[in-house]
Amino acid sequence: MSVEIPVRPGGKVLELTAPRQLSTATREVPTAGAGEIVVEVRGLGICGTDLHIYAGRGDTYPWVVGHDAVGVIHEKADDITHLAVGQRVVVDPVLHCGSCWACESGSTQLCSAGGYIGMLGPGMAAQYVAVPARLVIPIPDTVSDLAATALEPIAVALHAMDRIRPLAAEPLPTFVIGGGPLGLLQAQVMEHLGWPSTVVEPQARRRELGNELGLTVVAPEDADAGTPGSVGGPRLVIETSATAGGVELAERLATPGSLVAVVGRGPHSIPPPSVLLRELSILGIKGGPGVYPAAIDLVASGAVDPTAVVTHTFAWSEAATAFADTVGSPEEILRTALVGPW
C-alpha cells in the first residue's frame, strides 16, 4: 500500500527556506506522467496550517506550502480522457493510496499511508504543479478563482454535517466556536441546510464580519447557554478555532447529553470525567472527503459565498508580505489569497 507520487511543483516556486523566510525560486516545469495532470496555478488560499508551517512547525527546508489551489490544466497524460487542457480546476488536497479499507469506503482522509498536500510532500505554492489526476476536479465559470481558493473549508463544513446529521433526527440548538473562516463558513453552510447556529468569537472585527454575513455572532462572555434554544442550551457544539480556549469553551457550553464535534485541531482536550459524567458524545471531523463537488455546487448556486471570508488578496510577487501580514495581524486579516498571473 503506497500513496500517490507527491505533488511536483515547478516554474516559479515559493520556497520556505527557514521559519518566516519565504523566497521565490525557479525549478524545472514538471511534465505529466501516467495518471497525472499539470496545473498552471492561478490562485492559492493561505490557511491556518500554511501559517503554522510558515511560523516554524515544519523541520524540512526548503519547503513548499499550499493546498487550496485553483488553476487551469496545462498538460495531461495520454491516459487521462475525462479532463481537457485549458479546463479550470481545483485540487482535492488529500493524498491517499486508493486501495486500503478507508479509501475503498470513501474515507480517504483516514488512509494510513495518506496525508495532505503541502504536509505529506510539497505543496502547490508554485506556477505549475503535477498532481494525480484523480484529485483534480473541474469548476464552472460561475465559481471565481478567488472563491475557489476557499473551497476546502466549505468541504470540511459539509463533511461535518454528514457526520452530525445521522446522530440528530432534526436540527439541534447549536454553538459554533470560532469566527474564523472555517467557523463562519460552517455557520453559512448550516444556515443553508436549515440548521441555525450561534457563532462564538472573541475578536470584535470577526464578530462584525459574521454579523455582516447575516449570522448570529456573540462574544464568549455573552454566550449564554440558553441562547441557541429554549430548552437548556445547545445540544450541539462545533469547535473550529483549534485553540485551547476554544476547546475549554466548548466543554463549558456543552449541555449534558449533547454532541461536541471537533473540527479544529486544538492543543487541548475535553477531560474524560467531563465526557463520562455528562454523557457527552465527541465526534471528530477530518477534512472533506468526497464532497468537493457539493461544495462547488453550493458556491456556483450562490448559496454560500466563500469570498466573504477572504479579507485580503495579494499578487504572487507579494507572497512574503502576504504571509508576514497574515501571521502578524490576525485581528484584521481573516483569510488571505494569492491570485492572478505569476
Number of C-alpha atoms within 10 A of each C-alpha: 10 13 16 16 15 17 22 23 28 23 18 18 24 27 21 24 16 18 15 17 15 20 15 18 13 14 15 12 17 19 18 21 17 13 15 25 29 29 32 27 26 24 31 27 26 25 22 16 16 20 18 14 22 23 17 14 12 14 10 12 11 14 22 27 24 24 27 27 33 31 28 21 24 20 20 23 16 12 11 14 8 7 18 15 13 13 15 25 24 27 25 25 26 20 25 25 19 21 14 17 13 16 18 12 10 13 18 25 22 18 23 16 17 19 19 19 23 23 18 15 16 22 27 31 31 32 23 27 30 26 29 22 20 15 16 21 17 19 21 13 9 13 19 16 23 23 23 25 28 29 29 27 23 30 27 23 28 25 20 23 19 14 15 20 12 9 11 12 8 10 16 20 22 26 29 27 32 29 30 25 26 29 26 33 27 27 27 25 23 19 16 12 13 11 16 20 27 20 29 28 26 18 17 15 16 25 23 16 19 26 15 12 16 11 19 19 30 23 16 17 9 12 19 13 17 14 18 22 14 10 11 13 22 27 23 27 27 30 28 27 24 18 17 15 14 25 26 15 18 24 19 12 23 23 21 18 15 22 23 29 22 23 23 21 18 16 11 13 12 17 10 11 9 13 18 12 10 14 15 21 15 14 15 14 23 17 23 25 19 16 19 22 13 13 24 25 17 20 21 18 11 12 15 20 21 24 20 18 23 20 14 16 21 17 15 25 14 11 19 17 14 21 22 16 15 20 17 11 10 14 14 15 20 20 22 23 28 25 21 16 12 15
